[in-house]
Amino acid sequence: MQEETILSLSPSEWADYELIDTGGFEKLERFGQFILSRPEPQAIWDKSLSEGEWKQQAHSHFAKEKNNPEKGKWEQLKKMPHNWAISYANPEGLNIKLNLAQTSFKHIGLFPEQAVNWDYLYTKIKSCPVEKPKVLNLFAYTGAASVAARAAGAEVTHLDSVKQVVTWSRHNMESSGLEGIRWIIDDAMKFIKREARRGNIYHGIILDPPAYGRGPDGEKWVLEEQINEMLKVCAEILDKENHFLILNMYSLSFSSLIAANLINTNFDSVKNAEHGELYLNDRFDKKLPLGIFFRFSSY
C-alpha cells in the first residue's frame, strides 16, 4: 500500500451555489437565484448574521416536525418555484444541469460538497486507460455523480432503491443533454452479490451509503453493520488493473481513519489513496463538515 494523503476538501468557486452563513443548527444557502434556510445538526456555533438578516434573505425556510426531526415542511418567505435547476461546470470541461425541489425531508436533491468528487470522477474517467470504463454508482440518489461520470464518457450503472429518485436522476441526465445511463431499482447488497456471481466487473465504483435505509422490498441497511461486507463484495467486482473507488460516509460517529481501515483490509492494492473530510465554507470562513471520504485509483 502506498502512503495515504489526508485532505479536507471543499468545492472551489461555483457560480450557482453559495453557503452564505451557518450556526444555531441551521445553514443559509443560495442555489441559483433562490436562498434557503434549513436545519444542519453540525452547525453548533453561533450565526454570523442576525436572525433578521436570515429572514430578509431567505426565500424559503424548512420547519421541522416536533415529533420527527427528519421531516417537516417548507415555509415560503418570498415567491419562488417548487422546482428549479442549477448548473455545475469545472475548468476541465464538466458541465451538467441539476434539477432541484423542496422535499418533506429537508433535502432538495443535491449535496453541494460532493462537487469535489464529481471533479475527481470526471478526471479519472477521462484519463482511464480503458476507452469506455464501466462505472457503478451505488446508493446513487438523484444521480449527480452518475451524470458527471456519463458526461466523461463512462458506461454508467446507477442504482437506488427508490423509484422516484431514479426518475429524478433520469431528468438530470436528460437536462444535461446526455443519454445511455443504465437504471437499476434494487437493494444495493443484493445487486452487487449477483454481479459477483455473474463475474461482472467495473472499473469504477461509487459508494455513498446512508447511515440507515431500506431496500425496495424492505431490506434493512445499517451502515456500521453492513459496510464491511459490502466492501468485500466490491473488491470482487472492481477491475484488478484499471480502477478507482470513491467511498463517502455521513455517520457523525465515523472518522476517515475508519474508512481507511475498511478499505485497506478489503482491497489488495490501494494506490493513490486520499481520505479526509468534505466541508463547505461560508462567507465568514466557518467550515461546515459534511461527511468523510476515501478514494483511490490504480492510475
C-alpha positions in Angstrom: 0.0 0.0 0.0 1.2 3.5 -0.9 1.2 6.3 1.6 -2.2 7.9 2.0 -2.9 11.6 1.7 -5.2 13.1 4.3 -7.2 16.1 3.0 -10.0 18.4 3.8 -11.8 19.1 0.6 -14.3 21.8 -0.4 -15.7 22.8 -3.8 -14.0 25.8 -5.4 -15.9 28.8 -6.7 -19.4 27.7 -8.0 -21.5 30.4 -9.7 -24.8 28.7 -8.9 -24.1 27.8 -5.3 -23.0 29.5 -2.1 -23.1 28.7 1.6 -23.9 32.1 3.0 -24.0 31.5 6.7 -24.1 28.7 9.3 -24.9 28.4 13.0 -27.6 27.8 15.5 -28.1 24.3 14.0 -29.0 25.8 10.6 -27.5 26.8 7.3 -28.3 29.5 4.8 -27.6 28.6 1.2 -28.1 30.1 -2.3 -29.0 27.7 -5.1 -29.1 29.7 -8.3 -31.2 32.8 -7.5 -33.0 31.3 -4.6 -31.9 31.3 -0.9 -33.0 28.6 1.5 -32.5 28.1 5.3 -32.7 24.6 6.7 -31.6 22.5 9.7 -27.9 21.5 10.0 -27.1 19.4 13.1 -23.4 20.0 12.8 -23.6 23.8 12.9 -23.4 24.1 16.7 -21.8 27.5 16.8 -23.4 31.0 16.6 -24.7 32.5 13.3 -22.6 35.4 11.9 -25.7 37.2 10.5 -28.7 38.2 12.7 -32.0 36.3 12.6 -33.5 39.3 10.9 -30.9 39.1 8.1 -31.5 35.4 7.6 -35.3 36.0 7.3 -34.7 39.0 5.0 -32.5 36.9 2.6 -34.3 33.6 2.6 -36.9 32.7 0.0 -37.9 29.5 2.0 -37.3 28.1 5.4 -37.6 24.4 6.4 -39.5 23.9 9.7 -39.0 20.5 11.4 -41.9 18.5 12.8 -41.8 18.4 16.6 -42.2 14.6 16.7 -40.0 13.8 13.8 -36.9 16.0 13.2 -36.2 14.3 9.9 -39.5 15.5 8.4 -41.2 18.9 8.2 -42.4 21.4 5.7 -41.1 24.4 3.7 -42.4 27.8 4.7 -42.3 30.2 1.8 -41.0 33.6 2.8 -40.7 35.0 -0.8 -42.1 33.9 -4.1 -40.1 31.0 -5.6 -41.0 27.9 -7.6 -41.2 24.4 -6.1 -38.9 23.1 -8.8 -35.9 24.8 -10.4 -32.5 23.9 -11.8 -28.9 25.0 -11.5 -25.7 24.2 -13.4 -22.3 22.9 -12.4 -19.2 23.4 -14.5 -15.5 23.0 -13.9 -12.4 24.1 -15.9 -11.7 20.5 -17.1 -14.9 20.5 -19.2 -17.6 19.0 -17.0 -20.9 20.9 -17.5 -24.1 19.4 -16.1 -27.5 20.7 -15.1 -29.2 19.5 -11.9 -32.9 19.7 -11.0 -33.9 20.8 -7.5 -37.1 20.5 -5.5 -38.2 21.2 -1.9 -38.9 17.8 -0.3 -40.5 17.0 3.0 -37.2 15.6 4.2 -35.4 19.0 4.0 -33.3 17.8 1.1 -33.5 19.4 -2.3 -31.9 16.7 -4.5 -28.3 17.9 -4.3 -25.3 17.6 -1.8 -23.0 20.5 -2.9 -20.0 19.2 -1.0 -19.9 16.3 -3.4 -18.8 18.6 -6.3 -15.1 17.7 -5.4 -15.9 14.0 -6.1 -17.7 14.9 -9.4 -14.4 16.6 -10.4 -12.4 13.6 -9.4 -14.7 11.2 -11.3 -14.6 13.3 -14.4 -10.8 13.5 -14.4 -10.3 9.7 -13.6 -12.7 8.6 -16.3 -11.1 10.9 -18.9 -7.6 9.6 -18.0 -8.6 5.9 -17.7 -6.6 3.6 -19.9 -9.9 1.8 -20.8 -11.8 3.6 -23.6 -15.3 3.3 -22.1 -14.8 2.4 -18.4 -17.7 0.8 -16.6 -18.8 2.7 -13.5 -21.2 1.5 -10.8 -22.9 4.2 -8.6 -24.5 2.6 -5.5 -27.0 4.4 -3.3 -26.9 6.9 -6.2 -29.8 9.2 -5.1 -30.6 11.8 -7.7 -27.5 10.9 -9.7 -25.2 14.0 -10.0 -22.2 11.6 -9.8 -23.8 9.3 -12.4 -24.4 12.3 -14.8 -20.8 13.5 -14.2 -19.5 10.0 -15.0 -21.6 9.7 -18.1 -20.5 13.2 -19.2 -16.9 11.9 -19.1 -17.7 9.0 -21.4 -18.2 6.1 -18.9 -20.8 3.3 -19.2 -22.7 4.1 -16.1 -24.9 1.8 -14.0 -27.0 3.8 -11.5 -28.6 2.0 -8.6 -31.0 3.3 -5.9 -33.9 1.6 -4.1 -36.4 4.4 -4.6 -38.1 4.7 -7.9 -38.9 8.4 -7.5 -35.2 9.4 -7.1 -34.2 7.3 -10.1 -36.8 9.2 -12.2 -35.3 12.4 -10.8 -31.8 11.2 -11.9 -33.1 10.5 -15.4 -34.4 14.1 -15.5 -30.9 15.3 -14.5 -29.3 13.2 -17.3 -31.7 14.5 -19.9 -31.4 18.1 -18.7 -27.6 17.8 -19.1 -28.1 16.7 -22.8 -27.0 13.1 -22.1 -28.4 9.6 -22.5 -27.5 6.0 -22.0 -27.3 5.6 -18.2 -28.4 2.1 -17.1 -31.1 2.5 -14.3 -31.5 -0.1 -11.6 -34.0 -0.1 -8.7 -32.8 -2.7 -6.3 -31.2 -3.4 -2.9 -27.5 -2.5 -3.2 -26.2 -5.5 -1.4 -28.3 -8.0 -3.3 -27.3 -6.4 -6.6 -23.5 -6.5 -6.1 -23.7 -10.1 -4.8 -25.5 -11.0 -8.1 -22.9 -9.1 -10.1 -20.1 -11.0 -8.3 -21.7 -14.4 -9.0 -22.1 -13.4 -12.7 -18.5 -12.3 -12.9 -19.3 -8.8 -13.9 -16.5 -6.3 -13.4 -16.5 -2.5 -13.1 -13.6 0.0 -13.5 -15.1 2.5 -11.1 -17.3 2.2 -8.0 -19.0 5.0 -6.1 -20.5 4.2 -2.7 -22.5 6.9 -0.9 -24.4 4.8 1.7 -26.8 6.4 4.2 -26.5 5.6 7.9 -29.8 3.8 7.8 -32.0 2.8 4.9 -34.4 0.3 3.3 -34.3 -1.6 0.0 -37.3 -1.7 -2.3 -38.6 -4.8 -0.5 -37.9 -3.6 3.0 -34.3 -4.8 3.2 -32.6 -3.3 6.2 -29.4 -1.3 5.8 -27.3 -0.2 8.8 -24.0 1.4 7.9 -21.9 0.1 10.8 -23.2 -3.4 10.4 -23.0 -3.9 6.7 -20.4 -1.6 5.1 -17.5 -4.0 5.7 -19.4 -6.9 3.9 -20.3 -4.5 1.1 -16.7 -3.5 0.5 -15.6 -7.2 0.5 -18.0 -7.8 -2.4 -17.0 -4.5 -4.2 -13.4 -5.8 -4.1 -14.6 -8.9 -6.1 -16.2 -6.8 -8.8 -13.6 -4.0 -9.1 -11.2 -4.5 -12.1 -7.8 -5.5 -10.8 -5.7 -3.5 -13.3 -7.6 -0.3 -14.1 -9.8 1.0 -11.3 -10.9 3.8 -9.0 -13.3 3.8 -6.0 -14.9 6.6 -4.0 -16.5 5.9 -0.6 -18.5 8.6 1.2 -19.9 8.2 4.7 -22.1 10.6 6.7 -22.3 8.9 10.1 -21.5 11.5 12.7 -19.5 8.9 14.7 -17.2 8.0 11.8 -13.7 9.4 11.1 -11.9 9.0 7.8 -9.5 6.6 9.7 -12.4 4.1 9.9 -12.8 4.4 6.1 -9.1 3.9 5.6 -9.1 0.7 7.8 -12.2 -0.6 5.9 -10.6 0.0 2.5 -7.1 -1.3 3.4 -8.4 -4.5 4.9 -10.7 -5.4 2.0 -8.6 -4.4 -1.1 -5.3 -5.9 -2.1 -4.0 -3.0 -4.0 -4.7 0.5 -2.7 -2.8 3.1 -4.6 -3.0 6.9 -4.9 -5.2 6.9 -1.7 -6.8 10.1 -0.4 -9.1 10.4 2.6 -10.4 13.0 5.0 -13.4 15.4 5.4 -15.7 17.1 3.0 -16.8 20.6 4.0 -18.3 23.8 2.8 -17.0 27.2 3.6 -19.5 30.0 4.4 -18.9 33.8 3.8 -17.5 34.2 7.3 -14.9 31.4 6.8 -16.7 29.0 9.1 -16.1 25.5 7.8 -19.1 23.2 7.9 -18.1 19.4 8.0 -20.4 17.3 5.8 -19.0 13.8 5.9 -15.9 11.8 5.3 -14.4 10.3 2.1 -11.9 7.7 0.9 -10.9 7.4 -2.7 -8.1 5.6 -4.5 -7.2 4.6 -8.1 -4.7 2.4 -9.9 -3.6 5.3 -12.2 
